[in-house]
């Protein structure tokens, strides 16, 4: 299964996925990052006081030069990512792909460092591979990923290898991609966030999924 993604204008009111009746901070992080990339959206049911790992995005986004703005129906993001950041990633490694794509929106250098734990290094390696496939200016030095933001990337083919975090980061990359992005093995996205692709297209996103000979 694969998906072809193209740049699009995204807007509207969106509700993140739920886990046991509570907002999934990872899906909320995706939509807030989309706003920081240029989408015009209001994100409902955001719990900025959540203690879950992905909730780190609520304090990390302002480092990129944007503001979280509370409204009656939810949160909006003021501005788009402008600043490079220097982060020691501890406890929120699943956000590394999103944070790296935010860096692409800037015209600055971003440094993301992880611990030496195998799962953390694996996340960094996957993110680096994604950036290279997208044509980004990135380098990996030990446990640190360096990204030279140039406000755009050419696009390309990314093998997500069943990793939801990489596949959804590629969706975010459409905001800075000059060309098409094709993501292979994206099926895990629907497992983590049921209905995501329908919602993405409903809000204006361009995504053509392929399963065997079937495209939809």
C-alpha positions as CSV (number, residue, x, y, z in Angstrom):
1,X,0.0,0.0,0.0
2,X,1.3,3.5,-0.9
3,X,0.1,7.0,-1.1
4,X,0.9,9.9,-3.4
5,X,0.9,13.3,-1.8
6,X,0.8,16.8,-3.4
7,X,0.9,20.3,-2.0
8,X,-2.5,21.7,-1.0
9,X,-4.2,24.4,1.0
10,X,-5.5,22.9,4.3
11,X,-8.1,24.6,6.5
12,X,-11.1,24.0,8.8
13,X,-12.0,22.7,12.2
14,X,-10.4,19.4,13.1
15,X,-10.7,16.9,16.0
16,X,-7.7,14.7,16.9
17,X,-8.1,11.0,17.4
18,X,-9.2,9.6,20.7
19,X,-7.6,6.9,22.9
20,X,-9.9,5.5,25.6
21,X,-12.0,8.7,25.3
22,X,-9.1,11.1,25.7
23,X,-7.3,13.1,23.0
24,X,-4.4,11.4,21.4
25,X,-1.6,14.0,21.8
26,X,0.3,12.5,18.8
27,X,-2.6,13.2,16.4
28,X,-3.1,16.7,18.0
29,X,0.6,17.3,17.5
30,X,0.3,16.5,13.8
31,X,-2.5,19.0,13.3
32,X,-0.8,21.8,15.3
33,X,2.4,21.2,13.3
34,X,0.4,21.4,10.1
35,X,-0.8,24.8,11.3
36,X,2.8,25.8,12.0
37,X,3.6,24.7,8.4
38,X,0.9,27.0,7.0
39,X,-2.5,25.3,7.4
40,X,-5.3,27.6,8.6
41,X,-7.1,25.4,11.2
42,X,-8.6,25.2,14.6
43,X,-7.7,22.1,16.6
44,X,-10.4,20.9,19.0
45,X,-10.0,19.0,22.3
46,X,-6.3,19.9,22.9
47,X,-5.1,19.2,26.4
48,X,-2.0,21.3,26.9
49,X,-1.6,20.0,30.4
50,X,-1.3,16.3,29.3
51,X,1.6,14.4,30.6
52,X,1.9,12.0,27.7
53,X,5.2,12.1,25.7
54,X,3.7,13.7,22.5
55,X,2.3,16.5,24.6
56,X,5.8,18.0,24.6
57,X,4.8,19.6,21.3
58,X,2.8,22.2,23.2
59,X,5.9,23.7,24.7
60,X,8.2,22.9,21.7
61,X,6.2,24.8,19.0
62,X,6.9,28.2,20.4
63,X,10.6,27.5,20.1
64,X,10.1,27.6,16.4
65,X,8.6,31.1,16.6
66,X,4.9,30.4,16.6
67,X,2.2,31.0,19.2
68,X,-0.5,28.7,20.5
69,X,-3.7,30.7,20.6
70,X,-6.7,29.5,22.6
71,X,-10.1,30.1,21.1
72,X,-13.7,29.1,22.0
73,X,-13.5,26.0,19.8
74,X,-9.9,25.0,20.4
75,X,-6.4,26.0,19.6
76,X,-4.9,27.8,16.6
77,X,-1.3,28.6,15.7
78,X,-0.1,32.1,15.2
79,X,2.6,32.4,12.5
80,X,4.6,29.7,10.8
81,X,7.9,28.1,11.8
82,X,10.8,30.5,11.5
83,X,13.4,29.7,14.1
84,X,16.0,27.0,14.1
85,X,16.2,25.0,17.4
86,X,18.8,23.1,19.3
87,X,17.0,20.3,21.2
88,X,18.0,17.4,23.5
89,X,15.2,15.0,22.8
90,X,14.3,13.1,26.0
91,X,11.1,11.2,26.3
92,X,9.4,12.5,23.1
93,X,11.4,10.7,20.4
94,X,8.2,10.0,18.5
95,X,8.0,13.7,17.6
96,X,11.5,13.8,16.0
97,X,10.0,13.3,12.4
98,X,7.5,16.2,13.0
99,X,10.2,18.4,14.5
100,X,12.5,17.8,11.6
101,X,9.9,18.7,9.0
102,X,9.1,21.9,11.0
103,X,12.8,22.7,10.5
104,X,12.4,22.5,6.7
105,X,10.0,25.4,6.9
106,X,12.6,27.7,8.3
107,X,15.7,29.3,6.8
108,X,17.8,28.3,9.8
109,X,19.8,25.3,11.2
110,X,18.1,22.9,13.6
111,X,19.9,20.3,15.8
112,X,18.0,17.3,17.3
113,X,19.9,15.0,19.6
114,X,18.7,11.8,21.0
115,X,20.0,9.4,23.7
116,X,22.0,6.3,22.8
117,X,19.2,3.9,23.4
118,X,18.6,1.7,20.3
119,X,15.0,2.8,19.8
120,X,16.0,6.4,19.9
121,X,18.8,5.9,17.5
122,X,16.4,4.0,15.2
123,X,14.0,6.9,15.2
124,X,16.8,9.3,14.3
125,X,18.0,7.0,11.5
126,X,14.5,6.7,10.0
127,X,14.0,10.4,10.2
128,X,17.4,11.1,8.5
129,X,16.5,8.6,5.7
130,X,13.2,10.4,5.2
131,X,14.8,13.8,4.9
132,X,17.4,12.5,2.4
133,X,14.6,11.0,0.3
134,X,12.8,14.3,0.3
135,X,15.9,16.1,-0.9
136,X,16.5,18.0,2.3
137,X,19.9,19.4,3.4
138,X,20.5,17.2,6.4
139,X,23.4,15.4,8.1
140,X,23.6,12.8,10.9
141,X,26.5,13.0,13.3
142,X,26.4,10.3,15.9
143,X,23.2,10.7,17.9
144,X,22.5,14.2,16.4
145,X,20.6,15.2,13.4
146,X,21.4,18.5,11.7
147,X,18.9,20.1,9.4
148,X,19.6,23.2,7.2
149,X,16.2,24.7,6.6
150,X,15.7,26.1,3.1
151,X,12.0,26.6,3.2
152,X,11.4,24.0,0.5
153,X,12.4,20.5,-0.6
154,X,12.1,18.8,-4.1
155,X,9.9,15.9,-2.9
156,X,10.6,12.2,-3.6
157,X,9.8,8.6,-2.6
158,X,9.9,7.7,1.0
159,X,9.7,4.1,2.4
160,X,7.8,4.4,5.7
161,X,8.3,0.7,6.5
162,X,5.1,0.7,8.4
163,X,6.1,3.6,10.7
164,X,3.2,5.9,11.3
165,X,5.4,8.7,12.5
166,X,7.4,8.8,9.2
167,X,4.3,8.5,7.0
168,X,2.6,11.4,8.8
169,X,5.7,13.5,8.8
170,X,5.8,13.1,5.0
171,X,2.2,14.5,4.9
172,X,3.5,17.6,6.8
173,X,6.3,17.9,4.3
174,X,3.8,18.6,1.5
175,X,3.7,22.2,2.8
176,X,7.3,22.8,1.7
177,X,7.6,20.3,-1.2
178,X,7.9,21.6,-4.7
179,X,6.9,18.2,-6.1
180,X,5.0,15.0,-5.4
181,X,5.9,12.9,-2.4
182,X,5.2,9.2,-2.6
183,X,5.1,7.2,0.6
184,X,5.2,3.4,0.5
185,X,3.9,1.1,3.3
186,X,1.6,3.7,4.9
187,X,-1.1,1.3,6.2
188,X,-0.1,1.8,9.9
189,X,-1.5,5.4,9.7
190,X,-5.1,4.1,9.7
191,X,-4.3,1.8,12.6
192,X,-3.0,4.7,14.7
193,X,-5.4,7.3,13.5
194,X,-8.6,5.7,12.0
195,X,-10.1,7.9,9.3
196,X,-7.0,10.1,9.0
197,X,-6.8,10.0,5.2
198,X,-10.5,10.9,4.8
199,X,-10.1,13.8,7.2
200,X,-7.0,15.0,5.4
201,X,-8.7,15.1,2.1
202,X,-11.8,16.6,3.6
203,X,-9.7,19.6,4.9
204,X,-8.3,20.1,1.4
205,X,-5.4,17.7,1.3
206,X,-4.3,15.8,-1.9
207,X,-3.7,12.2,-1.3
208,X,-4.1,9.3,-3.7
209,X,-3.8,5.9,-2.0
210,X,-3.0,2.8,-3.9
211,X,-3.7,-0.8,-2.8
212,X,-2.8,-3.3,-5.5
213,X,-4.4,-2.0,-8.6
214,X,-7.0,0.0,-6.8
215,X,-6.5,3.8,-6.4
216,X,-8.7,5.9,-4.2
